[in-house]
């Protein structure tokens, strides 16, 4: 079953086998350390897209325009659209929404129990699949974008997309310099993994896959019988990263340049309510002298992504977007040292130079 690890689950020692070019017997980089991540980047440059600007005159980019899987990093678009709608009076963050309407976008599995943890965080009793025992219970709308960022809840993401509409999502991203982000239904993607007869043939155009995923997601929301059918299919769905890869590689993609642009805009004052939410996950990891760190990361099999900014008193802000292919499950568990590496590069010219050397 596809899992989504919580952002700060911790770093585990060691990593899976990785062969350096031309050195068949070389030991793999140890991504449980910052230096190990630098070694990984240097050894796997073709699998790395990075744009980084420390806000003090240093900037580097590598494969900035290469389209790669975004995973949950795409959710900064939905967060931006929510923040814009609240600031413009189109959404009321105090609106009380039915938990059952939120649950309806959750196809039971494949989110690393993110929805389950979000409901527990809110004190909403639920079953082991993260379905509220009382669908009529209500929570403030403001809790959904928080659940989307803090726990990477896909159901909250799709709920907000449904409420706001794709045009609002695209407009919010465009204001930050990201034209036409891929905001397909995340629940639809999971349902096509569970029920492959509702998915397009391999190699179909992106627009076809997006449309079919959206259609199956709408049916899941509206049709209790279809929900029961999907639930019954859970035991037979692909359960390993290798088995899921044919599905994963067709997921939503974008570039480091696009992700960087929107995160930089937020760090510089675009969508203040989005900034406030992005600042909470790493509130205890702010570099000395800085005022806050903003982050939204993402993970899928073989994929690790993040958009991250540091803000300082006086108006300086630095931003990085990182998209990695070919990571192992152990590398994903070792995300925290990678985060620390990026924070150090944004804060310390010597560490910025070390990252720049690894890229080139």
Buried (B, 14 or more C-beta within 10 A) or exposed (E): BBBBBBBEEEBBEEBEEBEBEEEEEEEBBBBBBBBBBBBBBBBBBEBBBBBBBBBEEBBBBBBBEBBBBBBBBBBBBBBBBBBBBBEEEEBEBEEEBBBBBBBBBBBBBBBBBBBBBBBBBBEBEBEEBBBBEEEEBBBBBBBBBBBBBBBBBBBBBBBBBBBBEBEBBBBBBBBBBBEEBBBBBBBBBBBBBBBBEBBBEEEBEEEEBBBBBBBBBBBBBEEEEBBEBBBEBBEEBBEEBEEBBEBBBBBBBBBBBBBBBBBBBBBBEBBEBBBEBBBBBBEEBBBEEBBBBBBBBBBBBBBBBBBBBBBBEEEBBBBBBBBBBBBBBBBBBBBBBBBBBBBBBBBEEEBBEBBBEBBE
